[in-house]
């Protein structure tokens, strides 16, 4: 009889512990794959978030709906050469199938201050103004983006083609929400979060996939701006927009979240 009581007590504790949260570390990183056969090197990807939301369905226990808001926005910067940015969250333990994370990006209203210059530049380009002047003016716009804005997503990299190096700046600043389903490394959507183990996920961006829809020669033919004597390719919804749209449309579909590898 005493043994039976001990077993019942232990069982009750395990069931109660099942409702406790675990510490979950969400890392942000880049998939280390060649971009355009090595012609493009991505230096960093910076994102600005206003909220992270979690929606999970557990085999035992109630469904989970959580969110963390960043009223002033929160920046995460990742590169292939530095440790990943991370956010630590508390999530109830259990076996989830599925669990998804929604990332709401925060546009920077400071871009509005650049719109007059951008519109003037587009008009000058359409009128066939002097090429050198156009490149210098576009360089000023790019410098303003780099120094004065924190857009939803900014990618910095370099193109090395035909012996010439050009900087790449991709700017995404429209309202954007990505919903990414968590997976294990083997592709399973059944995720176990347990207080007795280290729980972490890796949100991985895939620039190789983003740019695979174009070629190095196409990117090399984009209109460039000049800043401090160097060439810069700006990809935005306003400048070099056909290339921008091709790249942008592949960002969400290629982003993966690997949990507890």
C-alpha positions as CSV (number, residue, x, y, z in Angstrom):
1,X,0.0,0.0,0.0
2,X,2.7,2.6,0.8
3,X,4.4,1.7,-2.6
4,X,1.1,2.4,-4.4
5,X,0.8,5.8,-2.7
6,X,4.4,6.7,-3.8
7,X,3.6,5.8,-7.4
8,X,0.4,7.9,-7.4
9,X,2.2,10.8,-5.9
10,X,5.0,10.7,-8.5
11,X,2.5,10.4,-11.3
12,X,0.7,13.4,-10.1
13,X,3.9,15.5,-10.0
14,X,4.8,14.6,-13.5
15,X,1.3,15.6,-14.8
16,X,1.6,18.9,-12.9
17,X,5.1,19.6,-14.2
18,X,3.8,19.1,-17.7
19,X,2.1,22.5,-17.5
20,X,5.3,24.4,-16.6
21,X,7.1,26.6,-19.2
22,X,10.5,25.8,-20.6
23,X,13.1,28.3,-21.6
24,X,13.3,28.3,-25.4
25,X,16.1,30.1,-27.2
26,X,15.2,31.3,-30.7
27,X,18.2,31.9,-32.8
28,X,18.4,33.8,-36.1
29,X,20.9,32.6,-38.7
30,X,21.8,32.2,-42.3
31,X,22.1,29.0,-44.3
32,X,25.7,28.6,-45.4
33,X,25.2,27.9,-49.1
34,X,26.9,29.5,-52.1
35,X,24.9,32.4,-53.6
36,X,24.9,32.5,-57.4
37,X,27.7,30.0,-57.5
38,X,29.8,32.1,-55.1
39,X,29.5,35.3,-57.2
40,X,27.5,36.9,-54.3
41,X,28.6,37.0,-50.7
42,X,26.1,38.0,-48.1
43,X,27.7,40.0,-45.3
44,X,24.6,40.4,-43.1
45,X,20.8,40.3,-42.8
46,X,19.2,42.7,-40.4
47,X,15.5,42.5,-39.5
48,X,13.3,44.7,-37.4
49,X,10.4,43.0,-35.5
50,X,7.4,44.4,-33.7
51,X,6.1,41.1,-32.5
52,X,6.7,37.3,-32.3
53,X,3.6,35.1,-31.9
54,X,3.5,31.4,-31.2
55,X,0.6,29.1,-32.0
56,X,0.9,25.5,-30.9
57,X,-1.2,22.4,-30.6
58,X,-0.2,19.9,-27.9
59,X,-1.0,16.2,-27.7
60,X,-1.7,16.8,-24.0
61,X,-2.7,20.0,-22.4
62,X,-4.4,23.0,-23.8
63,X,-3.4,24.7,-27.1
64,X,-0.8,27.4,-26.7
65,X,-1.2,31.0,-28.0
66,X,1.6,33.4,-27.0
67,X,3.0,36.7,-28.2
68,X,5.8,39.0,-27.3
69,X,5.6,42.6,-28.6
70,X,8.3,45.1,-29.1
71,X,6.7,48.5,-29.0
72,X,9.8,50.3,-30.2
73,X,10.8,47.5,-32.5
74,X,13.7,45.1,-31.9
75,X,16.6,44.5,-34.3
76,X,18.2,41.2,-35.0
77,X,21.3,41.0,-37.2
78,X,22.8,37.8,-38.5
79,X,25.8,37.0,-40.6
80,X,27.8,34.0,-41.6
81,X,30.8,35.1,-39.6
82,X,29.3,36.0,-36.2
83,X,27.3,34.4,-33.5
84,X,23.5,34.4,-34.1
85,X,21.1,36.9,-32.6
86,X,18.7,35.3,-30.2
87,X,15.5,35.9,-28.3
88,X,14.6,33.8,-25.2
89,X,11.0,32.9,-24.7
90,X,9.0,30.9,-22.2
91,X,6.8,28.2,-23.8
92,X,4.8,25.5,-22.0
93,X,6.4,22.1,-22.4
94,X,4.8,19.3,-24.2
95,X,4.6,17.5,-27.5
96,X,3.5,19.9,-30.2
97,X,2.1,19.0,-33.6
98,X,2.3,21.5,-35.1
99,X,3.9,24.6,-33.6
100,X,4.3,27.8,-35.7
101,X,5.9,31.1,-35.1
102,X,4.7,34.4,-36.7
103,X,7.1,37.2,-37.1
104,X,5.6,40.7,-37.6
105,X,8.1,43.1,-39.1
106,X,8.2,46.8,-38.3
107,X,8.5,49.2,-41.2
108,X,10.6,52.3,-40.6
109,X,8.7,55.6,-41.2
110,X,12.0,57.3,-41.7
111,X,11.8,56.0,-45.3
112,X,9.1,58.6,-45.9
113,X,11.8,61.3,-45.7
114,X,13.6,59.7,-48.6
115,X,10.6,59.4,-50.9
116,X,11.0,62.9,-52.4
117,X,14.6,62.2,-53.4
118,X,13.7,58.8,-54.8
119,X,10.8,60.2,-56.9
120,X,13.1,63.0,-58.2
121,X,15.7,60.4,-59.1
122,X,13.2,58.2,-60.9
123,X,12.0,61.3,-62.9
124,X,15.6,62.2,-63.7
125,X,16.3,58.7,-64.9
126,X,13.2,58.6,-67.1
127,X,14.3,61.9,-68.7
128,X,17.7,60.5,-69.5
129,X,19.8,62.7,-67.2
130,X,23.6,62.4,-67.1
131,X,24.7,58.9,-66.0
132,X,27.3,60.1,-63.6
133,X,24.9,62.5,-61.9
134,X,22.3,59.7,-61.6
135,X,24.8,57.4,-60.0
136,X,26.0,60.0,-57.5
137,X,22.4,61.0,-56.6
138,X,21.4,57.3,-56.2
139,X,24.5,56.9,-54.0
140,X,23.2,59.6,-51.7
141,X,19.9,57.7,-51.4
142,X,21.7,54.5,-50.6
143,X,23.8,56.3,-48.0
144,X,20.6,57.6,-46.3
145,X,19.1,54.1,-46.2
146,X,22.3,52.7,-44.6
147,X,22.8,55.5,-42.1
148,X,19.3,56.7,-41.2
149,X,16.8,53.8,-41.5
150,X,16.0,50.5,-39.9
151,X,13.7,48.9,-42.4
152,X,11.8,45.6,-41.9
153,X,14.6,43.7,-43.6
154,X,18.0,44.9,-45.0
155,X,20.5,42.7,-46.7
156,X,24.1,43.7,-47.3
157,X,26.4,41.8,-49.5
158,X,28.8,42.0,-52.5
159,X,28.7,40.9,-56.1
160,X,32.0,39.8,-57.7
161,X,31.5,39.5,-61.5
162,X,33.9,39.9,-64.4
163,X,36.6,41.1,-62.0
164,X,34.5,43.9,-60.6
165,X,33.0,44.2,-57.1
166,X,29.7,45.9,-56.4
167,X,28.0,46.3,-53.0
168,X,24.5,45.0,-52.7
169,X,21.8,46.5,-50.5
170,X,18.3,45.0,-50.4
171,X,15.7,47.0,-48.6
172,X,12.3,45.6,-47.6
173,X,10.1,48.1,-45.8
174,X,6.5,47.2,-46.4
175,X,4.3,45.7,-43.6
176,X,5.2,42.0,-43.5
177,X,4.3,39.0,-41.4
178,X,5.9,35.6,-41.9
179,X,4.4,32.5,-40.4
180,X,6.9,29.6,-40.2
181,X,6.1,26.1,-39.0
182,X,8.6,24.5,-36.7
183,X,10.2,21.3,-37.9
184,X,12.8,18.9,-36.7
185,X,15.9,18.3,-38.8
186,X,14.3,15.2,-40.2
187,X,11.3,17.2,-41.4
188,X,8.9,16.0,-38.7
189,X,6.4,18.5,-37.4
190,X,6.2,16.7,-34.0
191,X,8.2,18.9,-31.6
192,X,8.9,17.9,-28.0
193,X,9.7,20.7,-25.6
194,X,10.9,19.3,-22.3
195,X,12.2,21.1,-19.2
196,X,14.9,18.5,-18.8
197,X,16.7,19.3,-22.1
198,X,18.0,22.4,-23.8
199,X,15.2,23.7,-26.0
200,X,16.2,25.9,-28.9
201,X,15.2,26.7,-32.5
202,X,17.0,28.2,-35.4
203,X,15.2,30.5,-37.8
204,X,17.3,30.2,-40.9
205,X,17.2,32.6,-43.9
206,X,18.3,31.2,-47.3
207,X,19.9,33.9,-49.5
208,X,21.1,31.3,-51.9
209,X,17.5,30.4,-52.7
210,X,16.4,34.1,-52.8
211,X,18.9,35.0,-55.6
212,X,18.7,31.7,-57.5
213,X,15.9,33.0,-59.6
214,X,18.3,35.5,-61.3
215,X,21.9,35.3,-62.6
216,X,25.1,37.1,-61.8
217,X,25.0,38.9,-65.2
218,X,21.4,40.1,-64.6
219,X,22.4,41.4,-61.2
220,X,25.5,43.0,-62.7
221,X,23.3,44.9,-65.2
222,X,21.3,46.6,-62.4
223,X,21.5,50.4,-62.1
224,X,24.2,51.3,-59.7
225,X,24.7,54.2,-57.3
226,X,28.2,55.5,-56.4
227,X,29.3,56.3,-52.9
228,X,32.9,57.0,-51.9
229,X,34.0,55.9,-55.3
230,X,32.4,52.4,-55.0
231,X,29.5,50.9,-56.8
232,X,26.3,50.0,-55.0
233,X,23.3,48.0,-56.2
234,X,20.1,49.0,-54.4
235,X,17.3,46.5,-54.7
236,X,14.0,48.0,-53.4
237,X,10.4,48.3,-54.6
238,X,11.4,51.6,-56.1
239,X,14.8,51.0,-57.5
240,X,15.7,48.0,-59.7
241,X,12.3,46.7,-58.8
242,X,12.1,43.8,-61.2
243,X,15.1,42.1,-59.6
244,X,13.8,43.1,-56.1
245,X,10.4,41.5,-56.7
246,X,12.0,38.3,-57.9
247,X,14.2,38.1,-54.8
248,X,11.5,39.3,-52.3
249,X,8.9,36.7,-53.5
250,X,11.3,33.9,-52.4
251,X,12.2,35.1,-48.9
252,X,9.3,33.7,-46.9
253,X,8.9,30.4,-48.7
254,X,12.6,29.5,-48.1
255,X,12.8,30.5,-44.5
256,X,12.8,27.5,-42.1
257,X,12.6,27.0,-38.4
258,X,14.5,24.0,-37.1
259,X,13.7,23.1,-33.4
260,X,15.6,20.7,-31.1
261,X,17.7,19.2,-33.8
